[in-house]
Amino acid sequence: MNRIHHLCLLFALIFVLAGCDAPTPTPANTPVTTIAGPGDTFTTVQPPPPAWRTPKRALTRDNVFEMELLGRLDVLGTASTLFTHTFSPDGTRLVGLNNTNIVGWDLITGELFINNTHQQATYLFYSVDKSRLYAVLTDGRIAIYSADTGLLNSELNGHERYNGTATYDAFNGWLALGGSDGSIHVWDMVGELLLSSINAHSGGVTNLIFSPDGTRLVSSGADGKNYVWDWVNRELIYNVTNADVPTVRLAYHPLGEQLAIATRESIAIWDMQRGEFVHTLPTGAGGSDSILSYSPNGKFLINGGGIPDMMVWSGEADNHFVAYLPNVGNERISAQFSPNSEMLLTSKLNGETSLWDLTQITNETVVRANINPASSRIIAVDWSPDNFTLLFVDAGGSVYVWGLP
């Protein structure tokens, strides 16, 4: 493995011209500038080292260039792609679902401690106290597993008309499930109680998201409507519908100030203090098909999918266009902000995996460093909530974990 030494200035040396001053963004057309030599890319060898190395420090913008491959997480038996995953609240464990099994690893030791079959689960969430795992099954049941063993404890009949739409408030332990009949059921998973049922839409529920404080629930439906609910009292607060155009994705500002509603062509921004439409951000066809997300501090909003380049907007009141992230688009892409919002990690299947410095991003330059996580088939990237590890999920079923050993 080639370690990266003395590269704290790398972010300041790799630039991409990526934006313009016009109100409507124009496509980026300047190729990425790269520097020859070992400082160009984080590199490693294959296969990864057999011994797991424990992460010792949190990653920061100043020390991220010292990170190395800590090890590779694999399952026993036939390899299968991890299609969803979640961290324990303290960031020390990773659990996920592949086609047949619920799997879990200890990120301190690298040990595989859960590897049990599941019954067609689609979502997986940690309980507030880290003792249980909640899996939403395709038929609307909620399976409750031990977070230590992965053994099934009990089941709840979550939604008899469940259609695959769900969202979870990890702080309060509230789980909302949408149905093909337009209804929404909200569960208190701590007490295993059904708290609220709302007849929300004339067609099936297509999107759900809780507000940051959990008191409001936003729903989209096949009827083209978007509603903001006081779900506890089953009262409609705002109708945030735009010309009945189908909604692709929803994103709530972390401070609760804005709601971003993405359609196939644009993003509508709504003021959640007054329930008023603010403005439209043009994205182009498929511009938010894969990604619509605010940074944890609310400073940035990103979107990406069926367009060549990911787009970065300000998350503040004017939502001005900031920059394009070139070549992060069209193929299967993933993006995740660092917990402190200073960096953005992106990947593109069969393409580049990159780390972007958001502290220096402007409408003229974007600062980037490329990473070689040991595979070009990365389908998802993530930061642990404690900021000790980066995850790179391989299409073949393995997970590469990086950090400061």
RAVEN-V541584 format. One record per pair of residues at least 24 apart in sequence whose ideal C-beta (glycine too) atoms are under 10 Angstrom apart, sorted by sequence separation. I is the first residue (numbers start at 0). J is the second residue. If there is no record, write none. Layout:
# RAVEN-V541584
I:J / I:J
This chain:
# RAVEN-V541584
43:67 / 44:68 / 47:71 / 76:100 / 96:120 / 118:142 / 120:144 / 133:157 / 137:161 / 139:163 / 141:165 / 158:182 / 160:184 / 179:203 / 180:204 / 183:207 / 185:209 / 200:224 / 221:245 / 225:249 / 227:251 / 241:265 / 262:286 / 263:287 / 282:306 / 283:307 / 286:310 / 303:327 / 304:328 / 305:329 / 326:350 / 327:351 / 343:367 / 346:370 / 351:375 / 373:397 / 9:34 / 13:38 / 41:66 / 43:68 / 46:71 / 47:72 / 74:99 / 75:100 / 96:121 / 117:142 / 136:161 / 137:162 / 158:183 / 159:184 / 178:203 / 179:204 / 199:224 / 200:225 / 220:245 / 221:246 / 242:267 / 261:286 / 262:287 / 263:288 / 266:291 / 283:308 / 303:328 / 304:329 / 309:334 / 326:351 / 327:352 / 345:370 / 350:375 / 352:377 / 374:399 / 12:38 / 13:39 / 38:64 / 41:67 / 42:68 / 45:71 / 47:73 / 74:100 / 96:122 / 135:161 / 137:163 / 139:165 / 158:184 / 177:203 / 178:204 / 200:226 / 219:245 / 220:246 / 241:267 / 261:287 / 301:327 / 302:328 / 303:329 / 314:340 / 325:351 / 327:353 / 342:368 / 344:370 / 346:372 / 349:375 / 351:377 / 354:380 / 372:398 / 373:399 / 41:68 / 75:102 / 96:123 / 117:144 / 157:184 / 177:204 / 199:226 / 219:246 / 240:267 / 260:287 / 261:288 / 283:310 / 304:331 / 305:332 / 326:353 / 348:375 / 349:376 / 350:377 / 353:380 / 372:399 / 74:102 / 95:123 / 135:163 / 156:184 / 158:186 / 176:204 / 177:205 / 218:246 / 219:247 / 239:267 / 241:269 / 259:287 / 282:310 / 304:332 / 325:353 / 327:355 / 346:374 / 347:375 / 348:376 / 349:377 / 352:380 / 372:400 / 373:401 / 9:38 / 73:102 / 94:123 / 103:132 / 115:144 / 135:164 / 157:186 / 175:204 / 177:206 / 197:226 / 199:228 / 217:246 / 219:248 / 261:290 / 281:310 / 303:332 / 324:353 / 346:375 / 348:377 / 372:401 / 8:38 / 9:39 / 72:102 / 74:104 / 94:124 / 115:145 / 135:165 / 177:207 / 219:249 / 239:269 / 261:291 / 280:310 / 282:312 / 303:333 / 346:376 / 347:377 / 348:378 / 6:37 / 72:103 / 73:104 / 94:125 / 101:132 / 113:144 / 155:186 / 157:188 / 176:207 / 185:216 / 197:228 / 199:230 / 218:249 / 227:258 / 239:270 / 260:291 / 303:334 / 324:355 / 346:377 / 347:378 / 348:379 / 370:401 / 6:38 / 9:41 / 72:104 / 113:145 / 117:149 / 133:165 / 135:167 / 175:207 / 197:229 / 217:249 / 237:269 / 239:271 / 259:291 / 268:300 / 280:312 / 302:334 / 311:343 / 345:377 / 346:378 / 4:37 / 5:38 / 6:39 / 57:90 / 72:105 / 92:125 / 101:134 / 113:146 / 115:148 / 116:149 / 118:151 / 141:174 / 155:188 / 175:208 / 183:216 / 195:228 / 197:230 / 217:250 / 225:258 / 237:270 / 259:292 / 301:334 / 322:355 / 346:379 / 3:37 / 4:38 / 70:104 / 72:106 / 112:146 / 113:147 / 115:149 / 117:151 / 133:167 / 175:209 / 195:229 / 196:230 / 199:233 / 217:251 / 237:271 / 259:293 / 266:300 / 309:343 / 346:380 / 2:37 / 3:38 / 6:41 / 112:147 / 113:148 / 114:149 / 115:150 / 116:151 / 141:176 / 158:193 / 174:209 / 183:218 / 195:230 / 198:233 / 225:260 / 236:271 / 239:274 / 241:276 / 247:282 / 301:336 / 322:357 / 345:380 / 354:389 / 1:37 / 3:39 / 54:90 / 70:106 / 73:109 / 75:111 / 89:125 / 112:148 / 113:149 / 115:151 / 118:154 / 155:191 / 157:193 / 173:209 / 182:218 / 194:230 / 195:231 / 197:233 / 199:235 / 215:251 / 237:273 / 238:274 / 239:275 / 240:276 / 257:293 / 266:302 / 309:345 / 321:357 / 324:360 / 344:380 / 1:38 / 3:40 / 54:91 / 69:106 / 72:109 / 74:111 / 83:120 / 85:122 / 88:125 / 92:129 / 112:149 / 113:150 / 139:176 / 155:192 / 156:193 / 181:218 / 183:220 / 194:231 / 195:232 / 196:233 / 197:234 / 237:274 / 239:276 / 250:287 / 256:293 / 265:302 / 290:327 / 299:336 / 343:380 / 344:381 / 352:389 / 3:41 / 70:108 / 71:109 / 72:110 / 73:111 / 76:114 / 82:120 / 83:121 / 85:123 / 87:125 / 88:126 / 91:129 / 94:132 / 96:134 / 153:191 / 155:193 / 158:196 / 171:209 / 195:233 / 197:235 / 236:274 / 237:275 / 241:279 / 247:285 / 249:287 / 278:316 / 280:318 / 289:327 / 290:328 / 298:336 / 309:347 / 322:360 / 344:382 / 1:40 / 2:41 / 3:42 / 70:109 / 72:111 / 74:113 / 75:114 / 82:121 / 83:122 / 84:123 / 85:124 / 86:125 / 87:126 / 88:127 / 133:172 / 135:174 / 139:178 / 164:203 / 165:204 / 170:209 / 181:220 / 206:245 / 212:251 / 223:262 / 247:286 / 248:287 / 254:293 / 277:316 / 278:317 / 279:318 / 280:319 / 281:320 / 289:328 / 321:360 / 322:361 / 323:362 / 343:382 / 352:391 / 1:41 / 2:42 / 69:109 / 74:114 / 83:123 / 85:125 / 88:128 / 89:129 / 94:134 / 121:161 / 139:179 / 163:203 / 164:204 / 166:206 / 167:207 / 168:208 / 169:209 / 173:213 / 181:221 / 205:245 / 206:246 / 208:248 / 211:251 / 215:255 / 247:287 / 248:288 / 250:290 / 253:293 / 257:297 / 277:317 / 278:318 / 280:320 / 288:328 / 289:329 / 296:336 / 321:361 / 322:362 / 325:365 / 327:367 / 342:382 / 0:41 / 1:42 / 2:43 / 82:123 / 83:124 / 88:129 / 101:142 / 103:144 / 122:163 / 124:165 / 127:168 / 131:172 / 133:174 / 135:176 / 162:203 / 163:204 / 164:205 / 166:207 / 168:209 / 170:211 / 171:212 / 172:213 / 175:216 / 177:218 / 181:222 / 205:246 / 206:247 / 208:249 / 210:251 / 211:252 / 214:255 / 217:258 / 219:260 / 246:287 / 247:288 / 248:289 / 250:291 / 252:293 / 253:294 / 256:297 / 259:300 / 261:302 / 263:304 / 277:318 / 289:330 / 295:336 / 299:340 / 321:362 / 322:363 / 324:365 / 0:42 / 1:43 / 87:129 / 121:163 / 122:164 / 124:166 / 125:167 / 127:169 / 162:204 / 163:205 / 164:206 / 165:207 / 166:208 / 167:209 / 168:210 / 170:212 / 171:213 / 175:217 / 177:219 / 179:221 / 205:247 / 206:248 / 207:249 / 208:250 / 209:251 / 210:252 / 211:253 / 212:254 / 225:267 / 227:269 / 247:289 / 248:290 / 249:291 / 250:292 / 251:293 / 252:294 / 253:295 / 254:296 / 255:297 / 263:305 / 286:328 / 289:331 / 290:332 / 292:334 / 294:336 / 295:337 / 296:338 / 298:340 / 301:343 / 303:345 / 320:362 / 322:364 / 323:365 / 325:367 / 0:43 / 1:44 / 101:144 / 103:146 / 121:164 / 122:165 / 124:167 / 126:169 / 127:170 / 160:203 / 161:204 / 162:205 / 164:207 / 166:209 / 168:211 / 170:213 / 171:214 / 173:216 / 175:218 / 177:220 / 181:224 / 183:226 / 185:228 / 205:248 / 206:249 / 208:251 / 210:253 / 211:254 / 212:255 / 215:258 / 217:260 / 248:291 / 250:293 / 253:296 / 254:297 / 257:300 / 259:302 / 261:304 / 285:328 / 289:332 / 290:333 / 292:335 / 293:336 / 294:337 / 295:338 / 296:339 / 297:340 / 298:341 / 319:362 / 322:365 / 324:367 / 339:382 / 0:44 / 103:147 / 121:165 / 122:166 / 123:167 / 124:168 / 125:169 / 127:171 / 128:172 / 160:204 / 168:212 / 169:213 / 205:249 / 211:255 / 225:269 / 227:271 / 247:291 / 248:292 / 253:297 / 266:310 / 268:312 / 285:329 / 288:332 / 289:333 / 290:334 / 292:336 / 294:338 / 295:339 / 296:340 / 299:343 / 301:345 / 303:347 / 311:355 / 321:365 / 333:377 / 335:379 / 338:382 / 87:132 / 103:148 / 122:167 / 124:169 / 127:172 / 139:184 / 141:186 / 143:188 / 168:213 / 183:228 / 185:230 / 210:255 / 211:256 / 252:297 / 253:298 / 283:328 / 289:334 / 290:335 / 294:339 / 295:340 / 296:341 / 331:376 / 332:377 / 333:378 / 334:379 / 335:380 / 337:382 / 338:383 / 344:389 / 346:391 / 349:394 / 103:149 / 126:172 / 127:173 / 158:204 / 168:214 / 185:231 / 251:297 / 266:312 / 268:314 / 270:316 / 294:340 / 309:355 / 311:357 / 331:377 / 332:378 / 333:379 / 334:380 / 335:381 / 336:382 / 338:384 / 344:390 / 346:392 / 348:394 / 0:47 / 85:132 / 102:149 / 125:172 / 141:188 / 183:230 / 227:274 / 293:340 / 294:341 / 331:378 / 332:379 / 333:380 / 334:381 / 335:382 / 338:385 / 339:386 / 342:389 / 344:391 / 352:399 / 0:48 / 85:133 / 101:149 / 124:172 / 143:191 / 168:216 / 185:233 / 210:258 / 252:300 / 268:316 / 294:342 / 330:378 / 331:379 / 332:380 / 333:381 / 338:386 / 100:149 / 268:317 / 294:343 / 311:360 / 337:386 / 10:60 / 94:144 / 101:151 / 124:174 / 141:191 / 166:216 / 183:233 / 208:258 / 250:300 / 268:318 / 10:61 / 83:134 / 166:217 / 250:301 / 292:343 / 311:362 / 53:105 / 54:106 / 94:146 / 122:174 / 166:218 / 217:269 / 250:302 / 266:318 / 337:389 / 7:60 / 10:63 / 51:104 / 53:106 / 54:107 / 133:186 / 175:228 / 259:312 / 7:61 / 9:63 / 10:64 / 51:105 / 53:107 / 92:146 / 122:176 / 164:218 / 206:260 / 217:271 / 248:302 / 301:355 / 311:365 / 335:389 / 7:62 / 9:64 / 51:106 / 53:108 / 92:147 / 94:149 / 133:188 / 164:219 / 175:230 / 206:261 / 247:302 / 259:314 / 290:345 / 335:390 / 7:63 / 8:64 / 51:107 / 53:109 / 164:220 / 215:271 / 248:304 / 301:357 / 6:63 / 7:64 / 51:108 / 52:109 / 131:188 / 173:230 / 247:304 / 257:314 / 6:64 / 7:65 / 51:109 / 131:189 / 133:191 / 173:231 / 256:314 / 257:315 / 299:357 / 333:391 / 5:64 / 6:65 / 50:109 / 51:110 / 87:146 / 162:221 / 256:315 / 257:316 / 259:318 / 298:357 / 333:392 / 3:63 / 4:64 / 5:65 / 131:191 / 211:271 / 254:314 / 256:316 / 3:64 / 4:65 / 127:188 / 128:189 / 210:271 / 253:314 / 257:318 / 296:357 / 299:360 / 2:64 / 3:65 / 126:188 / 127:189 / 252:314 / 298:360 / 2:65 / 3:66 / 126:189 / 252:315 / 294:357 / 331:394 / 2:66 / 3:67 / 124:188 / 250:314 / 2:67 / 1:67 / 0:67 / 0:68 / 88:169 / 85:167 / 88:170 / 211:293 / 86:169 / 166:249 / 85:169 / 211:297 / 253:340 / 295:382 / 295:384 / 169:384 / 90:338 / 24:280 / 23:280 / 24:281 / 26:283 / 23:281 / 24:282 / 22:281 / 24:283 / 63:337 / 60:337 / 106:383 / 59:337 / 63:341 / 58:337 / 60:339 / 63:342 / 106:385 / 26:306 / 27:307 / 28:308 / 58:338 / 59:339 / 61:341 / 107:387 / 26:307 / 27:308 / 57:338 / 58:339 / 60:341 / 63:344 / 106:387 / 26:308 / 27:309 / 57:339 / 59:341 / 60:342 / 106:388 / 27:310 / 59:342 / 24:308 / 58:342 / 95:379 / 106:390 / 24:310 / 24:311 / 24:312 / 66:354 / 93:381 / 64:354 / 93:383 / 17:308 / 63:354 / 92:383 / 109:400 / 18:310 / 90:382 / 91:383 / 15:308 / 17:310 / 18:311 / 63:356 / 90:383 / 91:384 / 17:311 / 29:323 / 31:325 / 60:354 / 89:383 / 90:384 / 91:385 / 102:396 / 104:398 / 106:400 / 24:319 / 25:320 / 27:322 / 28:323 / 30:325 / 31:326 / 84:379 / 86:381 / 89:384 / 90:385 / 93:388 / 95:390 / 24:320 / 27:323 / 29:325 / 30:326 / 60:356 / 80:376 / 82:378 / 83:379 / 85:381 / 86:382 / 87:383 / 88:384 / 89:385 / 90:386 / 91:387 / 102:398 / 104:400 / 106:402 / 22:319 / 23:320 / 24:321 / 26:323 / 27:324 / 28:325 / 60:357 / 81:378 / 82:379 / 84:381 / 86:383 / 87:384 / 88:385 / 90:387 / 91:388 / 93:390 / 95:392 / 22:320 / 24:322 / 25:323 / 27:325 / 60:358 / 80:378 / 81:379 / 86:384 / 87:385 / 90:388 / 98:396 / 20:319 / 21:320 / 24:323 / 26:325 / 27:326 / 60:359 / 80:379 / 85:384 / 86:385 / 97:396 / 20:320 / 19:320 / 71:372 / 18:320 / 71:373 / 86:388 / 18:321 / 19:322 / 68:371 / 71:374 / 95:398 / 17:321 / 18:322 / 19:323 / 64:368 / 66:370 / 68:372 / 86:390 / 17:322 / 18:323 / 63:368 / 68:373 / 93:398 / 16:322 / 17:323 / 84:390 / 15:322 / 16:323 / 17:324 / 63:370 / 93:400 / 15:323 / 17:325 / 84:392 / 15:324 / 16:325 / 81:390 / 83:392 / 15:325 / 82:392 / 15:326 / 40:351 / 41:352 / 81:392 / 40:352 / 80:392 / 81:393 / 40:353 / 41:354 / 80:393 / 81:394 / 80:394 / 81:395 / 84:398 / 78:393 / 80:395 / 81:396 / 78:394 / 79:395 / 80:396 / 81:397 / 78:395 / 79:396 / 80:397 / 81:398 / 69:387 / 72:390 / 78:396 / 69:388 / 77:396 / 78:397 / 31:351 / 69:389 / 71:391 / 72:392 / 73:393 / 72:393 / 31:353 / 66:388 / 71:393 / 73:395 / 74:396 / 66:389 / 68:391 / 73:396 / 74:397 / 58:382 / 72:396 / 73:397 / 74:398 / 47:372 / 58:383 / 72:397 / 73:398 / 47:373 / 57:383 / 63:389 / 71:397 / 72:398 / 41:368 / 42:369 / 43:370 / 46:373 / 58:385 / 59:386 / 71:398 / 72:399 / 40:368 / 41:369 / 42:370 / 43:371 / 45:373 / 57:385 / 58:386 / 70:398 / 71:399 / 72:400 / 39:368 / 40:369 / 41:370 / 42:371 / 43:372 / 44:373 / 45:374 / 54:383 / 57:386 / 58:387 / 70:399 / 71:400 / 38:368 / 39:369 / 40:370 / 41:371 / 42:372 / 43:373 / 56:386 / 57:387 / 58:388 / 69:399 / 70:400 / 40:371 / 41:372 / 42:373 / 43:374 / 54:385 / 56:387 / 57:388 / 58:389 / 68:399 / 69:400 / 70:401 / 10:342 / 39:371 / 41:373 / 54:386 / 55:387 / 68:400 / 69:401 / 70:402 / 54:387 / 68:401 / 69:402 / 31:365 / 33:367 / 34:368 / 53:387 / 54:388 / 67:401 / 68:402 / 69:403 / 70:404 / 32:367 / 54:389 / 66:401 / 67:402 / 69:404 / 31:367 / 33:369 / 66:402 / 67:403 / 68:404 / 65:402 / 66:403 / 67:404 / 15:353 / 24:362 / 27:365 / 31:369 / 63:401 / 65:403 / 66:404 / 63:402 / 65:404 / 13:353 / 15:355 / 63:403 / 21:362 / 62:403 / 18:360 / 20:362 / 13:356 / 17:360 / 18:361 / 19:362 / 20:363 / 58:401 / 10:354 / 17:361 / 18:362 / 19:363 / 58:402 / 59:403 / 9:354 / 10:355 / 11:356 / 14:359 / 17:362 / 18:363 / 57:402 / 58:403 / 10:356 / 16:362 / 17:363 / 18:364 / 54:400 / 56:402 / 57:403 / 9:356 / 16:363 / 17:364 / 18:365 / 54:401 / 55:402 / 56:403 / 10:358 / 11:359 / 15:363 / 16:364 / 17:365 / 52:400 / 54:402 / 55:403 / 56:404 / 10:359 / 14:363 / 15:364 / 16:365 / 17:366 / 51:400 / 53:402 / 54:403 / 55:404 / 14:364 / 15:365 / 17:367 / 47:397 / 52:402 / 53:403 / 54:404 / 13:364 / 14:365 / 15:366 / 52:403 / 53:404 / 13:365 / 14:366 / 15:367 / 47:399 / 52:404 / 13:366 / 14:367 / 47:400 / 51:404 / 12:366 / 13:367 / 11:366 / 13:368 / 10:366 / 12:368 / 13:369 / 43:399 / 48:404 / 9:366 / 10:367 / 9:367 / 10:368 / 43:401 / 9:368 / 41:401 / 6:368 / 3:368 / 1:371 / 0:373
